[in-house]
């Protein structure tokens, strides 16, 4: 089985590690910064027991808000619900402002907004979230409203918002490009697996076709040389007239031996024919195959022959038989069908085969090879294509499936004439 290049696999692994670490940081940073801010407040800021109790309540409220509004979100940092996440985010910043009102050291917790703002959608909301976070964080360093330099304060917020927002935008683009690259790598690996599966199918078909061609070549050689030679010997022996009784007895013995050898040669020629159709013509072989499949799977199969049934070239008959076997195998594996219909139609120039089921159906355009899907249809098309034929599939979810094969009506006489 072909595998993706080592570098591609390593890139996918590295990207998965980076993605996991990013998610871990986004999940835990609000709790870590909240705990750090509270620890600094307890260690540095003096306050009464009542003040500390009120601060603890505010901390608990912020933790609960984060848990209910963010941690429990589905697909948190991949595709959070826009409205719900916006409510969480600005609520978190507001709670951070309340905590900073009690102790400015809680600006550490508000810094979480610089990280989580990147998950806001659409993009203008990202800059708004960063601006709100910057306004609260920088307000904490103002000791007195009278000393506030509005121009400087505004400039700091604008510069900080543009810088962090620009970094988030760039990071978002890099993340999208990385995801596209990762998807391309997965598609490449899937294509390699598909090609490997098709290659194995082609090898199996080539081996099978080679064996069939060699069997037919041997059959023709035996028919054209040994069998014909023995038939000529028998004719000559019958024409010979021995001079005495002993000569006639020897000629009769030789003729009998030649007839036995000819019969054996003909049995060998027959045995070298297509193995799946040794004992029957195509309609009988398909009837037997469908009956055997129906009995094994408990699903009734209605087999119908239309047109003037006649012997076809061995490769035509073997190809259609294999197509039926592959189609029935797909019905068993995937269709969950209650009934199957099989129709073999002989026309002047073509032979048509239809296999219908009333199973669950599928979307043919979405079928891809790999992981056990798509190889059967590809094998059918490859086999039928060798005869300049075609295979079509009609299906939709819940509406069953029809697999149709169309091959040239090459008569059996062509095989005998080779």
C-alpha positions, 0 to 999 in steps of 0.5 A: 500500500502506497503511503504519503511521503515521510515529510508530509506525514511529519508535517501533519503530525506537527500541525496536529500537535500545534493545534492541540497546544493552541486549543489547550492554551485557549481553554485554560488561560482564563482560569490561570490568569484569574487564579494568578490575579487572585493570588497576587491580590491576596499576597500584595493588597491589604484588605478587610475580611469582608473585602476579601470575601466580596473579591472571592465572590467576584472571582467565583462569578468570573470563573462560573461565567467562563465555564458556562459561556466558554468552556462548555461551548461546542467546538470552542476555538474552531467554530464557536457560535458567534452570538453566544461567544460575543455575549460570553466575551463582553460579559467576561471583559465586564466582569474583569472590569469589576474585578479591577475595580476591586483590585487593579492586579486583576488586569492579568485576568482581563488580558485573556480578552486579547487571546479570546478576541481572535474567536469573535466573528466577523472580523470587525468584532475582533478589533472591537473586542481587542479595543474593549480589552485594551480600554479596561486593561489600560484604565487600571493603570490610571491612578486618578481620573483627574490625572487621565491624559485622554489623548495619550490613553486613546492613542495607547488603546488605538495602537494596541488594538491595531497591533494585536488585531493585525497580529490576530488577522495575520495569524488567522490567515496563516491558520487558514493556509495551514488548514488548506495545506493539511487538507491538501496533504490528506487529499494527496494521501487519499489519492495515493491510497486510491492509486494503490488500490486501483494498481492492485486491481489492475495487477489482479486483472492483468494476471487473470487476463494473462492466465485466460489468454494463455489458457485460450492460446494453449487450447487453440494450439492443441486444437490446431495441432495435436487434435487436427493431427490425430484426426488426420491419422484416424482418417488415414488409418481407416483408408489403409487396407492391410494385406493380412489379418495381422496388419488389419488388427494392428491398423485397428488398434492404432486407429483406436489409440488415435481416437482415444488420444483425440478424445483426450485432446478435446477434453483438454481443450474444453478444460482450458476454456473460461473456468467460470463458464465450463458447464453452462452458457452465460444465461445459465451461469448468471441464473446459477450465480444469482440463485446461489447469492440469493440463498446465501444472503436471504434476498430474492433475485429476479433474473430476466433474459431479453432478446435472442440469447446466443453464445458470446466470446468467452471474454465477453461472458466472463466479463459480464459474469464478473460484473454481476458478482462484483455488483452483488457483492456491493449489494451485500456489503452496502445496500441493505436491500430487500430485493434485487433485479438482474436483467441480461439483454441481447441486442444486435450489436450490444449486450446489456446487463443491469443489476438493480436493488431497492437498498439505501442508495448513495450519492455516486459523485461522493464515492471515493476510493480508499478505506474499502470504498470505490474499488469495486466500481473501479474494477468493473469499469476497468474490466468492461473497458478492456472490451471497449464497453462502459459501466454506469451507476444511477443511485441516490440516498434512499432510492436504491441503485442501478449498475449497468454494463454495456459491452459489444456483442462479440460472437463466440465464432470470433473466438473459434476463428482465432 
